[in-house]
Amino acid sequence: MAFHGGASSSSFAPRWDYDVFLSFRGEDTLGGFTSYLYRALCKSGIWPFIDLELPRGEEISDEVIKAIERSMVLIIVFSENYAESKWCLDELAKIVECRENDQKVLLYPIFYNIDPSEVRNQKGNFGLALAKHEENFKNNMDKVQRWRESLSKAASTSGWHYKKGSAKHQSEFIQQIVQYMTSSFVSRGMKSFVVQYPVGINSRVEAIKSLLDIELNEVRMVGIHGLAGVGKTTLAKAIYNIFAYSFDEISFLENVREKSRTKDGIIELQESLLFNVTRGRFVKVDNVLQGTKLIEDKLCHKRVFLVLDDVDNSGQVENLLGKCDWFASGSRVIISTRDRRVLTTLGDNPLIYEVKGLDQCESHELFSLHAFGRQKGRQKSNEEYSKLAEQIVCYANGLPLALVIMGSNLYGRTLREWECAIRRYKEIPDREIQKILKISFESLGKTEQEIFLDIACFLNGLDMDYVVNILEACNLYSSSSIQRLVDNCLITVDERGKLSMHGLVQQMGREIVRQESPGVPRKRSRICTLEDSFKVLTTTKGSNRIRGILLISPKPKTVTFHPKAFKIMENLKFLIVRNVHIDEGLNYLPKGLRLLDWPDFSFSLPSTFNPQHLVALNMPCSLIRLEKVLNQGFQLGRLKYMNFDYCKSITKLPKLCTPSLKRLSLSGCKNLVEVHPSIGSHDKLESWFLVDCEKLQTLPDCLMMKSLQYFSLRGCSRLEKFPDIQPGMESLRILSLSKSGIRELPSSIEYLTGLEILQLNFCENLRDLPYSIYKLQRLYILRASNCSKLKIDKGPPCNSVGSLSKCGFLRLVKLDLSNCENLIKLDFFMMPVYFPALTYLSLYGSNIVAIPECISKFPRLIELEIENCMQLREIQGLPQSIRRVIARNCLSLDPQSSIWRYSRAFTKYGM
């Protein structure tokens, strides 16, 4: 998350814009001491202002003056030539003025390789510099006098003195300053600046505040969870700023993961927490168990607000907070983490806020602020660079870390430099971004890392079930491992079961693979770029190390593969080729393939190919013949997914020795005529698609497929007979026969008791529906529009009230009978109890004469469509639930009839 100052952020931002203002002589210390100090402050979560690029004029700029006035702590780095700069002296005078006007502001001098007395008394170089200034400012001696007084006052303030050659190393000296600054912030209850530009923060902060519900007098622990770089720490800081003054004791512990690598690091964290909550008193901890007990003893009777930032395992929480069962009422704890499993520490139903990336507008704003700055003069540049900025925003895909880093890197660069940078980002990711993202990868076990790399290189964007089956066939136990990747925000699985990965995370995975052997693709485990794949496949430069190849060309390309290209790739598991055509057939394919995905394959598969380990065979638009692929005398026991859509060479679906087959798709196979009878008894087949198989005439005589859930014969115009259905097919949920040549449905359709959607649209040969169809009590949608010969004149044969519970469309919500020309009467509606859930009824274009009065008893009917019903003369009734009647172009309907009793439904939508 990123931030942008202004009124919108007033609810979480402190009165200061910066924690620290650094005044220094650039020529003396910028390349060394001051730069190191600046970085150390930033790393400790202290936000400093440093003047690196502001233009120099006769006077210090308004931006510098504002930064001084809006900084909590003012640090002057006095160096040997500091007083030579009139700008430094002007800054110093302003710093001293702010300190005298506001005693809450802290002022600290650092005497870097200079004696404090030289500054205080203006001796040595300081004396010489002031004397020279007096000569230059003879007409403005008051200015020089102000500088002298400011030097004396600042140098008389307690600070730090560093002398080159002393026993203490410079890095230790800087660490001492940073540690003191950190303790000062805590002991004074100061809020720390969050980030430079807060963009997209308010709604996220409000969501977390709602979870914390600070008014409740109970203990609440909230987890902040999300991808690296998405802004978890930023949000935690913003929330911390809001509530810093509302509790007895507070503590914000950053980098818990990093600091917990050693026992000494854990103890240091414990001491830091104790230091914070005892308001700056150091408490010595001898061992981890003692530290945990001390924390509980010190805090168990106090209302505390604690933040543990960047935690990656529950043990880190236990080391600091024990069992989390000792907090006093009203206490609040926030834990931010990349690993969702950590949050099980928070109880059975933890309160978790998942941080999502920035939206498009927020991303543009954040990137622009870092790339162009906030100066008005940059508006022109924003317009000139807008197309390139759009590419970068798309590339970052809402990740604040990436937007900030890339925007900062491009600040002040030329258009050409931008173009070069964008090309470089797409080929080789930014190291700083990758370093952060890679932490989550490095926390995974070996198996989880392998699965992550397989997904990043080959399986991103596919169905979860599909991916799991392929990976398990590779001896990777993927179900639990994929959940670990989800918990670490490395992948997501949407509500439809599709697995996806953030573009930068995917790029990180592919870069890890590239680094296995940067200059020699054949030595890598996975090949997933066009250039590298060509290098490997057009030569014999492959190896047994290669696990998978992804070859996707942006434009159709014809190439010649080396005849032995696959011969030395015995460990190849994944082969994906798209938009690439070979000019001659293959002599060999590895028998260990689990996934073969090669649309538009123009030849037969090698006769020696023995795909006994194959899980997924995806070859649409190919010229292969199924008889040769599937009838080679061996059983394909692992094959679960077959896709031969639009394969013109397929005329017959032969017997399949595929006992594990789950999905079979032959849609668009224009020459397919018949299906082998044995297919009708595949008991593990879940989805079967035969869409637009125009010549299909023969299906198995009967279907006994207990796992089948989706079956589509849409567009099979020559198929006249639907198979008989055997008991045990309760799993079928969706059956589509639209545009087929089906003449009738078998009475055995009653065995499809789990059917939810039945599509019969444009079945022009369908004359009737069997009585047994009324036994489909789970049917939710029935579409039978444009069935010109269909006649429905009778309801189910239910002769008693008791038998009604066994028939009727008890769950049917939508019934579409539009353009059914043979529909003249609605006698089948005489028993409204057949349709207790119906909300939508379309009789559009039918030849009905009257809407019977009994329709008024339909308890839930909301919408009735009777447009273009030319023969309709009377509406005898409508239910109270009706909200919309579409009755345009009903030319025979008498407007003076009883229709006006139902004018509420008509007048709102018009006739």
Solvent accessible surface area in square Angstrom, and as a share of the most:
residue,aa,sasa,rsa
1,M,10,0.04
2,A,3,0.02
3,F,1,0.00
4,H,44,0.20
5,G,31,0.30
6,G,49,0.47
7,A,93,0.72
8,S,73,0.47
9,S,3,0.02
10,S,83,0.54
11,S,62,0.40
12,F,4,0.02
13,A,38,0.29
14,P,18,0.12
15,R,122,0.44
16,W,24,0.09
17,D,45,0.23
18,Y,41,0.15
19,D,0,0.00
20,V,0,0.00
21,F,1,0.00
22,L,2,0.01
23,S,0,0.00
24,F,16,0.07
25,R,42,0.15
26,G,28,0.27
27,E,146,0.65
28,D,48,0.25
29,T,3,0.02
30,L,58,0.29
31,G,78,0.75
32,G,19,0.19
33,F,3,0.01
34,T,0,0.00
35,S,18,0.12
36,Y,101,0.38
37,L,0,0.00
38,Y,58,0.22
39,R,152,0.55
40,A,21,0.16
41,L,0,0.00
42,C,46,0.28
43,K,164,0.69
44,S,44,0.28
45,G,12,0.12
46,I,8,0.04
47,W,64,0.23
48,P,5,0.03
49,F,17,0.07
50,I,22,0.11
51,D,14,0.07
52,L,101,0.50
53,E,132,0.59
54,L,40,0.20
55,P,112,0.70
56,R,135,0.49
57,G,35,0.34
58,E,137,0.62
59,E,109,0.49
60,I,24,0.12
61,S,35,0.23
62,D,120,0.62
63,E,91,0.41
64,V,4,0.02
65,I,50,0.26
66,K,121,0.51
67,A,3,0.02
68,I,2,0.01
69,E,80,0.36
70,R,89,0.32
71,S,1,0.00
72,M,1,0.00
73,V,0,0.00
74,L,0,0.00
75,I,0,0.00
76,I,0,0.00
77,V,0,0.00
78,F,0,0.00
79,S,2,0.01
80,E,91,0.41
81,N,47,0.24
82,Y,0,0.00
83,A,2,0.02
84,E,90,0.40
85,S,7,0.05
86,K,49,0.21
87,W,63,0.22
88,C,5,0.03
89,L,0,0.00
90,D,12,0.06
91,E,8,0.03
92,L,0,0.00
93,A,2,0.02
94,K,31,0.13
95,I,0,0.00
96,V,10,0.05
97,E,62,0.28
98,C,16,0.10
99,R,72,0.26
100,E,91,0.41
101,N,116,0.60
102,D,37,0.19
103,Q,119,0.53
104,K,135,0.57
105,V,7,0.04
106,L,21,0.10
107,L,11,0.05
108,Y,25,0.10
109,P,0,0.00
110,I,0,0.00
111,F,8,0.03
112,Y,25,0.09
113,N,61,0.31
114,I,14,0.07
115,D,66,0.34
116,P,29,0.18
117,S,40,0.26
118,E,48,0.22
119,V,0,0.00
120,R,89,0.33
121,N,80,0.41
122,Q,22,0.10
123,K,124,0.52
124,G,45,0.43
125,N,50,0.26
126,F,0,0.00
127,G,18,0.17
128,L,131,0.65
129,A,7,0.06
130,L,0,0.00
131,A,47,0.36
132,K,133,0.57
133,H,15,0.07
134,E,49,0.22
135,E,117,0.52
136,N,103,0.53
137,F,44,0.18
138,K,146,0.62
139,N,160,0.82
140,N,69,0.36
141,M,86,0.39
142,D,118,0.61
143,K,40,0.17
144,V,1,0.00
145,Q,91,0.41
146,R,108,0.40
147,W,0,0.00
148,R,54,0.20
149,E,82,0.37
150,S,6,0.04
151,L,0,0.00
152,S,38,0.25
153,K,99,0.42
154,A,0,0.00
155,A,4,0.03
156,S,76,0.49
157,T,50,0.29
158,S,95,0.61
159,G,34,0.33
160,W,27,0.10
161,H,87,0.39
162,Y,20,0.08
163,K,131,0.56
164,K,121,0.51
165,G,85,0.82
166,S,56,0.36
167,A,118,0.91
168,K,85,0.36
169,H,117,0.52
170,Q,33,0.15
171,S,66,0.43
172,E,100,0.45
173,F,7,0.03
174,I,9,0.05
175,Q,100,0.44
176,Q,78,0.35
177,I,0,0.00
178,V,3,0.02
179,Q,125,0.56
180,Y,104,0.40
181,M,0,0.00
182,T,54,0.31
183,S,20,0.13
184,S,11,0.07
185,F,14,0.06
186,V,32,0.19
187,S,49,0.32
188,R,105,0.38
189,G,18,0.18
190,M,25,0.11
191,K,39,0.16
192,S,26,0.17
193,F,27,0.11
194,V,11,0.06
195,V,38,0.22
196,Q,69,0.31
197,Y,20,0.08
198,P,14,0.09
199,V,3,0.02
200,G,20,0.19
201,I,6,0.03
202,N,57,0.29
203,S,78,0.50
204,R,25,0.09
205,V,1,0.01
206,E,88,0.40
207,A,38,0.29
208,I,0,0.00
209,K,58,0.25
210,S,81,0.52
211,L,45,0.22
212,L,0,0.00
213,D,50,0.26
214,I,33,0.17
215,E,151,0.68
216,L,71,0.36
217,N,117,0.60
218,E,72,0.32
219,V,57,0.33
220,R,49,0.18
221,M,23,0.10
222,V,0,0.00
223,G,0,0.00
224,I,0,0.00
225,H,4,0.02
226,G,1,0.01
227,L,20,0.10
228,A,2,0.01
229,G,21,0.20
230,V,5,0.03
231,G,9,0.09
232,K,16,0.07
233,T,45,0.26
234,T,14,0.08
235,L,0,0.00
236,A,0,0.00
237,K,28,0.12
238,A,0,0.00
239,I,0,0.00
240,Y,22,0.08
241,N,1,0.01
242,I,37,0.19
243,F,14,0.06
244,A,6,0.05
245,Y,152,0.58
246,S,54,0.35
247,F,20,0.08
248,D,71,0.37
249,E,17,0.08
250,I,19,0.10
251,S,1,0.01
252,F,34,0.14
253,L,8,0.04
254,E,35,0.16
255,N,52,0.27
256,V,0,0.00
257,R,27,0.10
258,E,80,0.36
259,K,80,0.34
260,S,17,0.11
261,R,168,0.61
262,T,82,0.48
263,K,155,0.66
264,D,113,0.58
265,G,10,0.10
266,I,20,0.10
267,I,27,0.14
268,E,98,0.44
269,L,3,0.01
270,Q,0,0.00
271,E,26,0.12
272,S,41,0.27
273,L,1,0.00
274,L,0,0.00
275,F,46,0.19
276,N,16,0.08
277,V,2,0.01
278,T,11,0.07
279,R,151,0.55
280,G,27,0.26
281,R,162,0.59
282,F,133,0.55
283,V,27,0.16
284,K,130,0.55
285,V,2,0.01
286,D,96,0.50
287,N,76,0.39
288,V,26,0.15
289,L,150,0.75
290,Q,66,0.29
291,G,0,0.00
292,T,22,0.13
293,K,114,0.48
294,L,41,0.21
295,I,0,0.00
296,E,55,0.24
297,D,73,0.38
298,K,82,0.35
299,L,1,0.00
300,C,33,0.20
301,H,166,0.74
302,K,75,0.32
303,R,70,0.26
304,V,0,0.00
305,F,0,0.00
306,L,1,0.00
307,V,0,0.00
308,L,1,0.00
309,D,3,0.02
310,D,17,0.09
311,V,0,0.00
312,D,36,0.19
313,N,69,0.36
314,S,44,0.28
315,G,31,0.30
316,Q,14,0.06
317,V,0,0.00
318,E,76,0.34
319,N,37,0.19
320,L,2,0.01
321,L,1,0.00
322,G,14,0.14
323,K,151,0.64
324,C,17,0.10
325,D,113,0.59
326,W,24,0.08
327,F,20,0.08
328,A,23,0.18
329,S,66,0.43
330,G,1,0.01
331,S,0,0.00
332,R,0,0.00
333,V,0,0.00
334,I,0,0.00
335,I,0,0.00
336,S,0,0.00
337,T,0,0.00
338,R,25,0.09
339,D,3,0.02
340,R,92,0.34
341,R,114,0.42
342,V,3,0.02
343,L,1,0.01
344,T,96,0.56
345,T,33,0.19
346,L,23,0.11
347,G,38,0.37
348,D,142,0.74
349,N,137,0.70
350,P,40,0.25
351,L,59,0.29
352,I,38,0.20
353,Y,40,0.15
354,E,66,0.30
355,V,6,0.03
356,K,125,0.53
357,G,31,0.30
358,L,10,0.05
359,D,81,0.42
360,Q,98,0.43
361,C,104,0.63
362,E,35,0.16
363,S,2,0.01
364,H,53,0.24
365,E,73,0.33
366,L,0,0.00
367,F,0,0.00
368,S,29,0.19
369,L,21,0.10
370,H,23,0.10
371,A,2,0.01
372,F,7,0.03
373,G,15,0.15
374,R,142,0.52
375,Q,90,0.40
376,K,181,0.77
377,G,68,0.66
378,R,70,0.26
379,Q,108,0.48
380,K,141,0.60
381,S,26,0.16
382,N,38,0.19
383,E,128,0.57
384,E,99,0.44
385,Y,27,0.10
386,S,55,0.36
387,K,168,0.71
388,L,22,0.11
389,A,6,0.04
390,E,75,0.34
391,Q,74,0.33
392,I,3,0.02
393,V,3,0.02
394,C,95,0.57
395,Y,41,0.16
396,A,0,0.00
397,N,87,0.44
398,G,6,0.06
399,L,2,0.01
400,P,3,0.02
401,L,36,0.18
402,A,0,0.00
403,L,0,0.00
404,V,44,0.25
405,I,13,0.07
406,M,0,0.00
407,G,0,0.00
408,S,56,0.36
409,N,58,0.30
410,L,1,0.01
411,Y,67,0.26
412,G,54,0.52
413,R,107,0.39
414,T,78,0.45
415,L,79,0.39
416,R,184,0.67
417,E,73,0.33
418,W,2,0.01
419,E,67,0.30
420,C,51,0.31
421,A,2,0.02
422,I,11,0.06
423,R,137,0.50
424,R,123,0.45
425,Y,8,0.03
426,K,109,0.46
427,E,130,0.58
428,I,82,0.41
429,P,7,0.04
430,D,24,0.12
431,R,215,0.78
432,E,102,0.46
433,I,2,0.01
434,Q,16,0.07
435,K,147,0.62
436,I,53,0.27
437,L,1,0.01
438,K,75,0.32
439,I,34,0.17
440,S,3,0.02
441,F,14,0.06
442,E,103,0.46
443,S,47,0.30
444,L,11,0.06
445,G,37,0.36
446,K,150,0.63
447,T,56,0.33
448,E,29,0.13
449,Q,36,0.16
450,E,40,0.18
451,I,0,0.00
452,F,0,0.00
453,L,10,0.05
454,D,0,0.00
455,I,0,0.00
456,A,0,0.00
457,C,0,0.00
458,F,16,0.07
459,L,0,0.00
460,N,43,0.22
461,G,31,0.30
462,L,58,0.29
463,D,75,0.39
464,M,48,0.21
465,D,70,0.36
466,Y,35,0.13
467,V,0,0.00
468,V,20,0.11
469,N,16,0.08
470,I,0,0.00
471,L,0,0.00
472,E,78,0.35
473,A,12,0.09
474,C,11,0.07
475,N,108,0.56
476,L,20,0.10
477,Y,173,0.66
478,S,0,0.00
479,S,62,0.40
480,S,84,0.54
481,S,8,0.05
482,I,0,0.00
483,Q,90,0.40
484,R,32,0.12
485,L,0,0.00
486,V,38,0.22
487,D,8,0.04
488,N,4,0.02
489,C,16,0.10
490,L,3,0.01
491,I,2,0.01
492,T,74,0.43
493,V,53,0.31
494,D,53,0.27
495,E,164,0.74
496,R,184,0.67
497,G,22,0.22
498,K,80,0.34
499,L,0,0.00
500,S,47,0.30
501,M,15,0.07
502,H,37,0.16
503,G,39,0.37
504,L,1,0.00
505,V,0,0.00
506,Q,35,0.15
507,Q,28,0.12
508,M,2,0.01
509,G,0,0.00
510,R,71,0.26
511,E,26,0.11
512,I,27,0.14
513,V,2,0.01
514,R,65,0.24
515,Q,94,0.42
516,E,66,0.30
517,S,13,0.09
518,P,73,0.46
519,G,65,0.63
520,V,57,0.32
521,P,13,0.08
522,R,92,0.34
523,K,101,0.43
524,R,14,0.05
525,S,14,0.09
526,R,3,0.01
527,I,1,0.00
528,C,15,0.09
529,T,67,0.39
530,L,58,0.29
531,E,116,0.52
532,D,17,0.09
533,S,0,0.00
534,F,32,0.13
535,K,97,0.41
536,V,2,0.01
537,L,0,0.00
538,T,53,0.31
539,T,46,0.27
540,T,64,0.37
541,K,124,0.52
542,G,7,0.06
543,S,23,0.15
544,N,84,0.43
545,R,128,0.47
546,I,0,0.00
547,R,40,0.14
548,G,0,0.00
549,I,0,0.00
550,L,17,0.08
551,L,0,0.00
552,I,80,0.40
553,S,6,0.04
554,P,115,0.73
555,K,152,0.64
556,P,101,0.64
557,K,87,0.37
558,T,89,0.52
559,V,17,0.09
560,T,72,0.42
561,F,8,0.03
562,H,59,0.26
563,P,71,0.45
564,K,127,0.54
565,A,1,0.01
566,F,4,0.02
567,K,103,0.44
568,I,73,0.37
569,M,0,0.00
570,E,72,0.32
571,N,73,0.38
572,L,0,0.00
573,K,32,0.13
574,F,0,0.00
575,L,0,0.00
576,I,9,0.04
577,V,0,0.00
578,R,86,0.31
579,N,53,0.27
580,V,2,0.01
581,H,60,0.27
582,I,11,0.05
583,D,78,0.41
584,E,89,0.40
585,G,32,0.31
586,L,22,0.11
587,N,104,0.53
588,Y,42,0.16
589,L,3,0.02
590,P,0,0.00
591,K,120,0.51
592,G,9,0.09
593,L,0,0.00
594,R,17,0.06
595,L,2,0.01
596,L,1,0.00
597,D,10,0.05
598,W,3,0.01
599,P,21,0.13
600,D,57,0.30
601,F,2,0.01
602,S,46,0.30
603,F,64,0.27
604,S,50,0.32
605,L,20,0.10
606,P,8,0.05
607,S,104,0.67
608,T,97,0.56
609,F,5,0.02
610,N,50,0.26
611,P,3,0.02
612,Q,76,0.34
613,H,65,0.29
614,L,1,0.01
615,V,2,0.01
616,A,1,0.00
617,L,2,0.01
618,N,25,0.13
619,M,0,0.00
620,P,19,0.12
621,C,60,0.36
622,S,0,0.00
623,L,100,0.50
624,I,1,0.00
625,R,104,0.38
626,L,1,0.01
627,E,62,0.28
628,K,123,0.52
629,V,5,0.03
630,L,4,0.02
631,N,83,0.42
632,Q,61,0.27
633,G,85,0.82
634,F,42,0.18
635,Q,108,0.48
636,L,4,0.02
637,G,30,0.29
638,R,96,0.35
639,L,0,0.00
640,K,52,0.22
641,Y,19,0.07
642,M,2,0.01
643,N,41,0.21
644,F,0,0.00
645,D,24,0.13
646,Y,118,0.45
647,C,0,0.00
648,K,140,0.59
649,S,25,0.16
650,I,3,0.02
651,T,62,0.36
652,K,75,0.32
653,L,0,0.00
654,P,6,0.04
655,K,107,0.45
656,L,9,0.04
657,C,47,0.28
658,T,1,0.01
659,P,62,0.39
660,S,19,0.12
661,L,1,0.00
662,K,34,0.15
663,R,107,0.39
664,L,0,0.00
665,S,5,0.03
666,L,0,0.00
667,S,14,0.09
668,G,2,0.02
669,C,0,0.00
670,K,73,0.31
671,N,45,0.23
672,L,0,0.00
673,V,57,0.33
674,E,65,0.29
675,V,2,0.01
676,H,52,0.23
677,P,90,0.56
678,S,30,0.19
679,I,1,0.00
680,G,2,0.02
681,S,70,0.45
682,H,21,0.09
683,D,61,0.32
684,K,111,0.47
685,L,0,0.00
686,E,54,0.24
687,S,11,0.07
688,W,0,0.00
689,F,48,0.20
690,L,0,0.00
691,V,18,0.11
692,D,47,0.24
693,C,0,0.00
694,E,78,0.35
695,K,77,0.32
696,L,0,0.00
697,Q,95,0.42
698,T,66,0.38
699,L,12,0.06
700,P,4,0.03
701,D,117,0.60
702,C,58,0.35
703,L,2,0.01
704,M,63,0.28
705,M,0,0.00
706,K,111,0.47
707,S,30,0.19
708,L,0,0.00
709,Q,55,0.25
710,Y,67,0.26
711,F,2,0.01
712,S,12,0.08
713,L,0,0.00
714,R,100,0.36
715,G,9,0.09
716,C,0,0.00
717,S,65,0.42
718,R,131,0.48
719,L,0,0.00
720,E,84,0.37
721,K,149,0.63
722,F,6,0.02
723,P,3,0.02
724,D,61,0.31
725,I,2,0.01
726,Q,59,0.26
727,P,77,0.49
728,G,23,0.22
729,M,1,0.00
730,E,95,0.43
731,S,43,0.28
732,L,2,0.01
733,R,90,0.33
734,I,47,0.24
735,L,0,0.00
736,S,6,0.04
737,L,0,0.00
738,S,9,0.06
739,K,110,0.47
740,S,5,0.03
741,G,3,0.02
742,I,1,0.00
743,R,111,0.41
744,E,118,0.53
745,L,8,0.04
746,P,25,0.16
747,S,74,0.48
748,S,13,0.09
749,I,1,0.00
750,E,47,0.21
751,Y,85,0.32
752,L,1,0.00
753,T,63,0.37
754,G,11,0.10
755,L,0,0.00
756,E,59,0.26
757,I,38,0.19
758,L,0,0.00
759,Q,45,0.20
760,L,0,0.00
761,N,25,0.13
762,F,87,0.36
763,C,0,0.00
764,E,98,0.44
765,N,43,0.22
766,L,0,0.00
767,R,135,0.49
768,D,84,0.43
769,L,24,0.12
770,P,26,0.16
771,Y,105,0.40
772,S,13,0.08
773,I,0,0.00
774,Y,12,0.04
775,K,96,0.41
776,L,0,0.00
777,Q,47,0.21
778,R,118,0.43
779,L,0,0.00
780,Y,109,0.41
781,I,23,0.12
782,L,3,0.01
783,R,62,0.22
784,A,0,0.00
785,S,7,0.04
786,N,36,0.19
787,C,0,0.00
788,S,38,0.24
789,K,78,0.33
790,L,2,0.01
791,K,104,0.44
792,I,19,0.10
793,D,59,0.31
794,K,124,0.52
795,G,18,0.17
796,P,8,0.05
797,P,87,0.54
798,C,22,0.13
799,N,148,0.76
800,S,65,0.42
801,V,126,0.72
802,G,59,0.57
803,S,37,0.24
804,L,28,0.14
805,S,77,0.50
806,K,148,0.63
807,C,10,0.06
808,G,0,0.00
809,F,8,0.03
810,L,55,0.27
811,R,126,0.46
812,L,0,0.00
813,V,37,0.21
814,K,62,0.26
815,L,4,0.02
816,D,21,0.11
817,L,1,0.00
818,S,13,0.08
819,N,51,0.26
820,C,2,0.01
821,E,100,0.45
822,N,64,0.33
823,L,3,0.01
824,I,88,0.45
825,K,131,0.55
826,L,6,0.03
827,D,65,0.34
828,F,6,0.02
829,F,0,0.00
830,M,111,0.49
831,M,79,0.35
832,P,20,0.12
833,V,75,0.43
834,Y,11,0.04
835,F,1,0.01
836,P,44,0.28
837,A,13,0.10
838,L,1,0.01
839,T,36,0.21
840,Y,44,0.17
841,L,0,0.00
842,S,2,0.01
843,L,0,0.00
844,Y,63,0.24
845,G,17,0.17
846,S,1,0.01
847,N,51,0.26
848,I,0,0.00
849,V,59,0.34
850,A,29,0.23
851,I,0,0.00
852,P,22,0.14
853,E,88,0.40
854,C,13,0.08
855,I,0,0.00
856,S,34,0.22
857,K,134,0.57
858,F,0,0.00
859,P,81,0.51
860,R,143,0.52
861,L,0,0.00
862,I,80,0.40
863,E,38,0.17
864,L,0,0.00
865,E,31,0.14
866,I,0,0.00
867,E,32,0.14
868,N,41,0.21
869,C,0,0.00
870,M,78,0.35
871,Q,82,0.37
872,L,0,0.00
873,R,153,0.56
874,E,73,0.33
875,I,0,0.00
876,Q,68,0.30
877,G,3,0.03
878,L,9,0.05
879,P,5,0.03
880,Q,158,0.70
881,S,27,0.18
882,I,3,0.02
883,R,122,0.44
884,R,83,0.30
885,V,0,0.00
886,I,13,0.06
887,A,2,0.01
888,R,105,0.38
889,N,71,0.36
890,C,13,0.08
891,L,134,0.66
892,S,50,0.32
893,L,11,0.06
894,D,69,0.36
895,P,63,0.40
896,Q,145,0.65
897,S,32,0.20
898,S,28,0.18
899,I,1,0.00
900,W,120,0.42
901,R,165,0.60
902,Y,38,0.14
903,S,36,0.23
904,R,127,0.46
905,A,1,0.01
906,F,5,0.02
907,T,96,0.56
908,K,145,0.61
909,Y,84,0.32
910,G,31,0.30
911,M,89,0.40
